[in-house]
Amino acid sequence: MGFVTRSLMVRTVLAICSLLMVTIVLTIIAAVAVTTSDARHILEERAQLTVQILAGGASAALFNDDEGSAHALLGTLSRDPDYYASLVLDENGMPFVQHTIVGATPAGLVTARAPLMKTAGVNGSHRIGTLELTLSTARADVDSAKRGWIIAIAGIVLLVVVSVALALIIQGVTRPIRAMTTVMTKLAAGQVEVEVPAVKFNDEVGSMAAALTTLKSHGVDRLRFIARQSQHLVEIEQAVTDRTRELSATLDELRRTQDELVRSEKMAALGGMVAGIAHEINTPVGNSMTVATSLSRRAAEFRQALSGTEMRRSTLREFSEKVCAGTDLLVANLTRAVELISSFKRVAVDQTSERRRAFDLASGLGEIITMLKPIYKNSGHRIEIDVAPGIRMDSYPGALSQVITNLVSNALVHAFEGRQHGVVLVAARMDGGENVILTVADDGSGIDPRVLPRIFDPFFTTKLGSGGSGLGLHIVYVTVARILHGKISVKSEPGTGTTFTLTLPCTVPVNEPKTT
């Protein structure tokens, strides 16, 4: 089978012989069909002519009720080699005389009928019966089959002769082609020491032989060139390997540097929060110190008054009122300091430890905004919160705090440039499923459409050289995707503000590793 698929001669001979075979088969079928049809048609015409010739005698015998004449008439039909049966019917369709060959009914029959008429003077003629003749097609079928076999044998002989002739012709054409195919295969394999077969005629095969000779003459040069190129490729591959190793080491160093910058950016944000909280705590603590000093001085005066000889009611009443007022101030300021310290402690611990815990979203966002108050309280801008109550999350509050801090700080730095008043709205709601939709929107100047696709890229900032590191929004993107397992998108148009939308799961999947 492999030889058949590889040999052009065999494929060509098979294709032509297949076509000839189909043609011969169709010709035989058509010839047999035509001869059979012609034989049947001739038989039908002969039967019809016979009944018309005998119709007059059969009419007289039927009219005279002469069965003997009718039998004699039908007896003459039985001498026909194709005769099978004959029948004379009266005008009512009842058999008058009937002849039939005894034996098996043949496969093919041809029936011819002729009306039996009687002339009745001036009144014309009328039908008195029917003459029917049935002939067998067996002899015609045998003749058709013989002619079919003769045609088939002739076709097979023709097919064999044509196939042998084609094989001889194609072999003479393909022999040099096969020899040159062998040469080309060896040349393609690099075997240049091969003999090109000689061709006597200057035809297509001769042109192919000349081309092979040219290919052979250049084979050695090509092999030498390939050897030189191979050596160059080896050298280049070694150089690429060395350079790749160097670039890989440089890339690892850049990644470590980026990670250090990201951590520094996080700590810088926490440091700014520490400075702001320290300033905020300084006010209630300073007030508490002043009140405590005043109470201490009042207590000393009261102690001195007690050591005297006379204690007046007005002195006691004044001391009591001042102590109560001072104590109220002291408690209020210390309570404020405790609240600030407690909120800062939770936010700072969350941001530094990245510990997972369950928390109320509204309370958590409130603490974050409280920590951010020192950043914006003297700027003229304000931060509003619109969070649906009762949203519980099992996530990383430190990471969420980092995200909100960076988004709000980014708005205060970029959105309200050149403006005295601006609003940042932090809103959150459930999406009807297991996710929280958290938005941070400002009514600032918006983002240039040319810049918008790049705002999450590392080290990209429009404030380069003015205090911008280009890592704030990159940290936001990485934190949302890797730690909070959420998605973030941004929508902004110049002059209409910017909205960051975060889609966060209420419960972070526990089966996925958390990477920073």
C-alpha positions as CSV (number, residue, x, y, z in Angstrom):
1,M,0.0,0.0,0.0
2,G,2.9,2.3,0.7
3,F,4.3,1.6,-2.7
4,V,1.0,2.6,-4.3
5,T,1.0,6.0,-2.5
6,R,4.7,6.7,-3.3
7,S,4.7,5.6,-7.0
8,L,3.5,8.3,-9.5
9,M,3.3,5.6,-12.3
10,V,1.1,3.3,-10.2
11,R,-1.2,6.2,-9.1
12,T,-1.5,7.4,-12.7
13,V,-2.3,4.0,-14.1
14,L,-4.8,3.3,-11.4
15,A,-6.5,6.7,-12.0
16,I,-6.8,6.1,-15.8
17,C,-7.8,2.5,-15.4
18,S,-10.4,3.4,-12.8
19,L,-11.8,6.0,-15.2
20,L,-11.8,3.4,-18.1
21,M,-13.4,0.8,-15.9
22,V,-16.2,3.1,-14.9
23,T,-16.7,4.1,-18.5
24,I,-16.8,0.5,-19.7
25,V,-19.2,-0.6,-17.0
26,L,-21.5,2.3,-17.8
27,T,-21.2,1.5,-21.5
28,I,-22.1,-2.2,-20.9
29,I,-25.0,-1.2,-18.7
30,A,-26.3,1.3,-21.3
31,A,-25.8,-1.2,-24.2
32,V,-27.6,-4.0,-22.4
33,A,-30.4,-1.7,-21.5
34,V,-30.7,-0.4,-25.0
35,T,-30.6,-3.8,-26.6
36,T,-33.1,-5.2,-24.1
37,S,-35.4,-2.2,-24.7
38,D,-35.1,-2.6,-28.5
39,A,-35.8,-6.4,-28.4
40,R,-38.9,-5.8,-26.2
41,H,-40.1,-3.0,-28.5
42,I,-39.6,-5.3,-31.6
43,L,-41.5,-8.0,-29.8
44,E,-44.4,-5.7,-29.0
45,E,-44.6,-4.4,-32.6
46,R,-44.6,-8.0,-33.9
47,A,-47.3,-9.1,-31.5
48,Q,-49.5,-6.0,-32.3
49,L,-49.0,-6.6,-36.1
50,T,-50.0,-10.3,-35.7
51,V,-53.2,-9.7,-33.8
52,Q,-54.2,-7.0,-36.3
53,I,-53.7,-9.5,-39.2
54,L,-55.7,-12.2,-37.5
55,A,-58.4,-9.9,-36.2
56,G,-60.6,-10.4,-39.4
57,G,-60.6,-14.2,-39.3
58,A,-61.2,-14.2,-35.5
59,S,-64.1,-11.8,-36.0
60,A,-65.8,-14.1,-38.5
61,A,-65.3,-17.2,-36.3
62,L,-66.6,-15.4,-33.3
63,F,-69.6,-14.0,-35.2
64,N,-70.5,-17.4,-36.6
65,D,-69.8,-19.1,-33.3
66,D,-67.4,-21.4,-35.1
67,E,-65.0,-22.6,-32.4
68,G,-63.2,-24.9,-34.8
69,S,-62.2,-22.1,-37.1
70,A,-61.1,-20.1,-34.0
71,H,-59.0,-23.0,-32.7
72,A,-57.4,-23.4,-36.1
73,L,-56.6,-19.7,-36.3
74,L,-55.0,-19.6,-32.8
75,G,-53.1,-22.8,-33.6
76,T,-51.2,-21.0,-36.3
77,L,-49.9,-18.5,-33.6
78,S,-48.3,-21.3,-31.6
79,R,-45.6,-21.8,-34.2
80,D,-44.1,-18.5,-33.1
81,P,-40.9,-19.3,-31.1
82,D,-41.9,-16.6,-28.6
83,Y,-45.5,-17.7,-28.3
84,Y,-47.0,-18.1,-24.8
85,A,-50.8,-17.7,-25.0
86,S,-53.7,-16.4,-27.1
87,L,-57.3,-15.7,-26.3
88,V,-60.6,-14.7,-28.0
89,L,-63.0,-12.8,-25.9
90,D,-66.7,-12.1,-26.7
91,E,-68.2,-8.7,-26.3
92,N,-69.0,-9.4,-22.7
93,G,-65.3,-10.2,-21.9
94,M,-65.9,-13.9,-21.6
95,P,-63.4,-16.3,-23.1
96,F,-64.6,-17.9,-26.4
97,V,-61.4,-19.8,-27.3
98,Q,-58.1,-19.9,-25.3
99,H,-54.7,-21.4,-26.0
100,T,-51.8,-21.5,-23.5
101,I,-48.3,-23.1,-23.5
102,V,-48.2,-25.7,-20.6
103,G,-45.3,-25.0,-18.2
104,A,-43.8,-22.4,-15.9
105,T,-44.8,-18.8,-16.4
106,P,-41.8,-16.9,-18.0
107,A,-40.4,-13.9,-16.2
108,G,-41.2,-11.4,-19.0
109,L,-44.4,-11.2,-21.1
110,V,-45.6,-8.9,-23.9
111,T,-49.3,-8.7,-24.6
112,A,-51.0,-7.2,-27.6
113,R,-54.8,-6.8,-28.1
114,A,-57.0,-6.0,-31.2
115,P,-60.8,-5.4,-31.2
116,L,-63.0,-7.8,-33.2
117,M,-65.4,-5.8,-35.3
118,K,-68.5,-6.7,-37.4
119,T,-69.9,-4.6,-40.2
120,A,-73.7,-4.2,-40.1
121,G,-74.7,-2.7,-43.5
122,V,-75.4,1.0,-43.5
123,N,-75.4,1.2,-39.8
124,G,-71.6,0.8,-39.7
125,S,-69.7,-1.6,-37.6
126,H,-69.7,-2.6,-34.0
127,R,-67.4,-4.4,-31.6
128,I,-68.2,-8.0,-30.9
129,G,-65.0,-9.1,-29.0
130,T,-61.3,-8.9,-28.5
131,L,-58.3,-10.9,-29.8
132,E,-55.4,-11.1,-27.2
133,L,-51.8,-12.5,-27.9
134,T,-49.1,-12.9,-25.2
135,L,-45.5,-13.5,-26.2
136,S,-42.5,-14.4,-23.9
137,T,-39.4,-12.1,-23.7
138,A,-37.2,-15.0,-22.5
139,R,-35.5,-15.5,-25.9
140,A,-34.9,-11.8,-26.2
141,D,-33.5,-11.6,-22.7
142,V,-31.0,-14.4,-23.5
143,D,-29.9,-12.6,-26.6
144,S,-29.5,-9.3,-24.7
145,A,-27.4,-11.1,-22.0
146,K,-25.2,-12.7,-24.7
147,R,-24.6,-9.3,-26.3
148,G,-23.8,-7.8,-22.8
149,W,-21.2,-10.5,-22.1
150,I,-19.7,-9.9,-25.5
151,I,-19.5,-6.1,-24.8
152,A,-18.1,-6.8,-21.3
153,I,-15.3,-9.1,-22.6
154,A,-14.4,-6.6,-25.3
155,G,-14.3,-3.8,-22.7
156,I,-12.1,-5.9,-20.3
157,V,-9.7,-6.8,-23.1
158,L,-9.6,-3.1,-24.1
159,L,-8.9,-2.1,-20.5
160,V,-6.1,-4.6,-20.2
161,V,-4.5,-3.4,-23.4
162,V,-4.8,0.2,-22.5
163,S,-3.4,-0.4,-19.0
164,V,-0.4,-2.2,-20.3
165,A,0.3,0.5,-22.8
166,L,-0.1,3.2,-20.2
167,A,2.2,1.4,-17.8
168,L,4.9,1.0,-20.4
169,I,4.6,4.7,-21.4
170,I,4.5,6.0,-17.9
171,Q,7.3,3.8,-16.8
172,G,9.5,5.2,-19.6
173,V,8.6,8.7,-18.4
174,T,8.9,8.2,-14.7
175,R,12.1,6.1,-14.6
176,P,14.4,9.1,-15.0
177,I,12.2,11.2,-12.7
178,R,12.5,8.5,-10.0
179,A,16.2,8.5,-10.4
180,M,16.4,12.2,-10.1
181,T,14.1,12.1,-7.1
182,T,16.6,9.8,-5.4
183,V,19.3,12.3,-6.2
184,M,17.3,15.2,-4.8
185,T,16.6,13.3,-1.6
186,K,20.3,12.6,-1.1
187,L,21.2,16.3,-1.9
188,A,18.6,17.4,0.6
189,A,20.2,15.1,3.2
190,G,23.6,16.7,2.6
191,Q,25.1,13.9,0.5
192,V,26.7,16.0,-2.3
193,E,28.8,13.1,-3.6
194,V,26.0,11.6,-5.8
195,E,25.9,11.0,-9.5
196,V,23.2,12.8,-11.5
197,P,21.6,10.5,-14.1
198,A,22.3,11.4,-17.8
199,V,19.3,12.3,-19.9
200,K,19.4,12.0,-23.7
201,F,16.6,14.4,-24.6
202,N,16.5,18.2,-24.1
203,D,13.0,18.2,-22.6
204,E,11.5,18.9,-19.2
205,V,13.4,15.9,-17.7
206,G,16.6,17.2,-19.3
207,S,16.0,20.6,-17.7
208,M,15.5,18.9,-14.4
209,A,18.8,17.0,-14.7
210,A,20.6,20.2,-15.6
211,A,19.1,21.9,-12.5
212,L,20.2,19.0,-10.3
213,T,23.7,19.3,-11.7
214,T,23.7,23.0,-10.7
215,L,22.4,22.2,-7.3
216,K,25.1,19.6,-6.8
217,S,27.8,22.1,-7.9
218,H,26.7,24.5,-5.2
219,G,26.1,21.9,-2.5
220,V,29.6,21.9,-1.0
221,D,29.6,25.7,-0.8
222,R,26.2,25.7,0.9
223,L,27.3,23.0,3.4
224,R,30.4,25.1,4.3
225,F,28.2,28.2,4.7
226,I,25.8,26.3,6.9
227,A,28.7,25.0,9.0
228,R,29.9,28.6,9.5
229,Q,26.4,29.8,10.3
230,S,26.0,27.0,12.8
231,Q,29.1,28.0,14.5
232,H,27.9,31.6,14.6
233,L,24.6,30.5,16.0
234,V,26.3,28.6,18.7
235,E,28.3,31.7,19.7
236,I,25.2,33.9,19.5
237,E,23.2,31.4,21.6
238,Q,26.0,31.4,24.3
239,A,26.0,35.2,24.2
240,V,22.2,35.3,24.5
241,T,22.3,32.8,27.4
242,D,24.9,34.9,29.3
243,R,22.9,38.1,28.6
244,T,19.7,36.4,29.7
245,R,21.3,35.3,32.9
246,E,22.5,38.9,33.5
247,L,19.1,40.3,32.7
248,S,17.4,37.8,34.9
249,A,19.6,38.8,37.8
250,T,18.9,42.5,37.1
251,L,15.2,41.8,36.9
252,D,15.3,40.0,40.3
253,E,17.1,43.0,41.7
254,L,14.6,45.4,40.3
255,R,11.7,43.3,41.7
256,R,13.4,43.4,45.1
257,T,13.9,47.1,44.8
258,Q,10.3,47.6,43.8
259,D,9.1,45.5,46.8
260,E,11.3,47.6,49.1
261,L,9.9,50.8,47.6
262,V,6.3,49.5,48.0
263,R,7.1,48.6,51.7
264,S,8.7,52.0,52.1
265,E,5.6,53.7,50.6
266,K,3.4,51.8,53.0
267,M,5.5,52.7,56.0
268,A,5.7,56.3,54.7
269,A,1.9,56.4,54.7
270,L,1.8,55.0,58.2
271,G,4.4,57.4,59.3
272,G,2.3,60.4,58.0
273,M,-0.6,59.0,59.9
274,V,1.5,58.7,63.0
275,A,2.5,62.3,62.7
276,G,-1.0,63.5,62.1
277,I,-2.4,61.4,65.0
278,A,0.4,62.7,67.3
279,H,-0.6,66.2,66.4
280,E,-4.3,65.4,67.0
281,I,-3.5,63.8,70.4
282,N,-1.3,66.7,71.4
283,T,-4.4,69.0,71.7
284,P,-6.5,66.9,74.2
285,V,-3.4,65.9,76.1
286,G,-2.2,69.5,76.3
287,N,-5.6,70.6,77.5
288,S,-5.7,67.8,80.0
289,M,-2.3,68.9,81.3
290,T,-3.5,72.5,81.7
291,V,-6.7,71.4,83.5
292,A,-4.7,69.0,85.7
293,T,-2.2,71.8,86.6
294,S,-5.1,74.2,87.4
295,L,-6.8,71.5,89.6
296,S,-3.5,70.9,91.4
297,R,-3.1,74.6,92.2
298,R,-6.7,74.8,93.3
299,A,-6.2,71.8,95.6
300,A,-3.1,73.4,97.1
301,E,-5.1,76.6,97.8
302,F,-7.9,74.6,99.3
303,R,-5.5,72.7,101.5
304,Q,-4.0,76.0,102.7
305,A,-7.5,77.3,103.4
306,L,-8.2,74.2,105.4
307,S,-5.1,74.8,107.6
308,G,-6.5,78.3,108.6
309,T,-8.7,79.0,111.5
310,E,-11.9,79.7,109.5
311,M,-13.4,77.8,106.5
312,R,-16.1,79.8,104.8
313,R,-19.0,78.1,102.8
314,S,-18.3,80.3,99.8
315,T,-14.7,79.0,99.6
316,L,-15.9,75.4,99.7
317,R,-18.6,76.1,97.1
318,E,-16.1,77.8,94.7
319,F,-13.6,75.0,95.1
320,S,-16.2,72.4,94.4
321,E,-17.5,74.1,91.3
322,K,-14.0,74.6,89.9
323,V,-13.1,71.0,90.6
324,C,-16.2,69.7,88.9
325,A,-15.7,71.9,85.9
326,G,-12.0,70.9,85.6
327,T,-12.8,67.3,86.1
328,D,-15.4,67.4,83.2
329,L,-12.8,69.1,80.9
330,L,-10.2,66.6,82.0
331,V,-12.5,63.6,81.3
332,A,-13.6,65.0,77.9
333,N,-10.0,65.6,76.7
334,L,-8.7,62.3,78.0
335,T,-11.7,60.5,76.4
336,R,-10.9,62.2,73.1
337,A,-7.2,61.1,73.4
338,V,-8.2,57.5,74.2
339,E,-10.5,57.3,71.2
340,L,-7.8,58.6,68.9
341,I,-5.2,56.3,70.4
342,S,-7.6,53.3,70.2
343,S,-8.6,54.0,66.6
344,F,-5.0,54.5,65.6
345,K,-3.9,51.3,67.4
346,R,-6.4,49.2,65.5
347,V,-5.6,50.8,62.1
348,A,-1.8,50.7,62.7
349,V,-1.9,47.1,63.9
350,D,-4.0,46.1,60.9
351,Q,-1.7,47.8,58.5
352,T,1.5,46.4,59.9
353,S,0.3,42.9,60.6
354,E,-2.1,42.3,57.7
355,R,-4.1,40.1,60.0
356,R,-7.3,38.6,58.8
357,R,-10.4,39.1,61.1
358,A,-14.1,39.8,61.0
359,F,-15.2,43.4,61.3
360,D,-18.1,45.8,60.7
361,L,-17.4,47.7,57.5
362,A,-19.1,50.9,58.6
363,S,-17.0,51.0,61.9
364,G,-13.8,50.1,60.1
365,L,-14.3,52.9,57.5
366,G,-15.1,55.3,60.2
367,E,-11.9,54.6,62.0
368,I,-9.9,55.0,58.8
369,I,-11.5,58.4,58.0
370,T,-10.8,59.4,61.6
371,M,-7.1,58.6,61.2
372,L,-7.1,60.7,57.9
373,K,-8.7,63.7,59.5
374,P,-5.4,65.4,60.3
375,I,-4.5,65.3,56.6
376,Y,-7.4,67.3,55.4
377,K,-8.9,69.2,58.3
378,N,-7.1,72.4,57.5
379,S,-7.4,72.0,53.7
380,G,-11.0,73.2,53.2
381,H,-11.9,69.8,51.8
382,R,-14.1,67.2,53.5
383,I,-14.7,63.5,53.5
384,E,-18.2,62.0,53.7
385,I,-19.2,58.4,54.4
386,D,-22.3,56.7,53.1
387,V,-22.1,53.0,54.2
388,A,-25.1,50.7,54.6
389,P,-25.3,49.5,58.2
390,G,-24.8,45.8,59.1
391,I,-22.2,44.9,56.5
392,R,-19.9,42.3,58.1
393,M,-16.7,41.3,56.4
394,D,-14.2,38.5,57.1
395,S,-11.2,40.0,55.3
396,Y,-8.0,42.0,55.9
397,P,-8.9,45.4,57.4
398,G,-5.2,46.5,57.2
399,A,-5.2,46.0,53.5
400,L,-8.6,47.7,53.2
401,S,-7.2,50.6,55.3
402,Q,-4.2,50.9,53.0
403,V,-6.4,51.0,49.9
404,I,-8.8,53.7,51.3
405,T,-5.9,55.8,52.6
406,N,-4.1,55.8,49.3
407,L,-7.3,56.5,47.3
408,V,-8.3,59.4,49.6
409,S,-4.7,60.8,49.7
410,N,-4.5,60.5,45.9
411,A,-7.8,62.5,45.6
412,L,-6.6,65.2,48.0
413,V,-3.2,65.5,46.1
414,H,-4.5,65.4,42.5
415,A,-8.2,66.0,42.3
416,F,-8.5,69.4,44.1
417,E,-5.4,71.2,42.8
418,G,-6.1,74.9,42.6
419,R,-9.4,74.5,44.6
420,Q,-10.3,75.5,48.1
421,H,-13.2,73.2,48.6
422,G,-13.7,69.6,47.5
423,V,-15.7,66.5,48.6
424,V,-14.6,62.9,48.7
425,L,-17.4,60.4,49.2
426,V,-16.7,56.9,50.5
427,A,-19.8,54.7,49.9
428,A,-20.5,51.0,50.3
429,R,-23.4,48.7,49.6
430,M,-24.1,45.0,48.9
431,D,-24.5,43.9,45.3
432,G,-27.3,41.5,46.2
433,G,-24.9,38.6,46.5
434,E,-21.8,37.9,48.5
435,N,-19.8,41.0,47.3
436,V,-19.5,44.6,48.6
437,I,-19.5,47.5,46.1
438,L,-17.2,50.1,47.6
439,T,-16.7,53.5,45.8
440,V,-14.4,56.4,46.5
441,A,-15.6,59.4,44.4
442,D,-14.5,63.0,44.3
443,D,-15.9,66.0,42.5
444,G,-12.4,67.2,41.4
445,S,-10.9,68.0,38.0
446,G,-10.9,64.4,36.7
447,I,-8.2,62.4,34.9
448,D,-6.8,63.1,31.4
449,P,-8.1,60.3,29.1
450,R,-4.5,59.8,27.8
451,V,-3.3,59.2,31.4
452,L,-6.3,57.0,32.6
453,P,-5.1,53.6,31.2
454,R,-1.8,54.0,33.0
455,I,-2.7,55.1,36.5
456,F,-2.2,51.6,38.0
457,D,1.2,51.2,36.5
458,P,4.1,51.1,39.0
459,F,6.1,54.4,39.2
460,F,3.7,56.3,37.0
461,T,2.8,59.7,38.4
462,T,1.9,63.1,37.1
463,K,3.6,64.6,40.1
464,L,7.1,63.3,39.3
465,G,9.6,65.6,41.0
466,S,6.9,67.1,43.2
467,G,6.6,64.4,45.9
468,G,4.8,61.7,43.9
469,S,6.3,58.2,43.9
470,G,4.0,56.6,41.4
471,L,3.4,53.7,43.7
472,G,0.1,54.7,45.5
473,L,-2.4,53.5,43.0
474,H,-0.2,50.5,42.0
475,I,-0.3,49.4,45.7
476,V,-4.0,49.8,45.6
477,Y,-4.3,47.6,42.5
478,V,-2.0,44.9,43.9
479,T,-3.7,45.0,47.3
480,V,-7.2,44.7,45.9
481,A,-6.3,41.9,43.5
482,R,-3.9,39.8,45.6
483,I,-4.9,40.3,49.2
484,L,-8.6,41.3,49.1
485,H,-9.3,39.0,46.1
486,G,-11.4,41.7,44.5
487,K,-11.5,43.9,41.4
488,I,-11.0,47.6,40.9
489,S,-12.1,49.9,38.1
490,V,-12.0,53.7,37.5
491,K,-14.2,56.0,35.7
492,S,-13.3,59.6,35.1
493,E,-13.9,62.5,32.7
494,P,-12.1,65.9,32.8
495,G,-14.1,68.4,34.9
496,T,-16.6,65.8,36.3
497,G,-14.5,64.1,39.0
498,T,-13.2,60.5,39.4
499,T,-14.8,57.4,40.8
500,F,-12.9,54.3,41.9
501,T,-15.2,51.2,42.2
502,L,-14.0,48.2,44.2
503,T,-15.9,44.9,44.1
504,L,-14.8,42.9,47.2
505,P,-16.0,39.6,48.6
506,C,-17.4,39.8,52.1
507,T,-15.4,36.6,52.9
508,V,-12.0,36.3,51.4
509,P,-11.5,32.7,50.1
510,V,-9.4,30.7,52.6
511,N,-8.2,28.2,50.1
512,E,-6.3,30.8,48.0
513,P,-2.8,31.9,49.2
514,K,-2.4,35.5,50.2
515,T,0.5,37.2,48.5
516,T,1.7,40.7,49.2
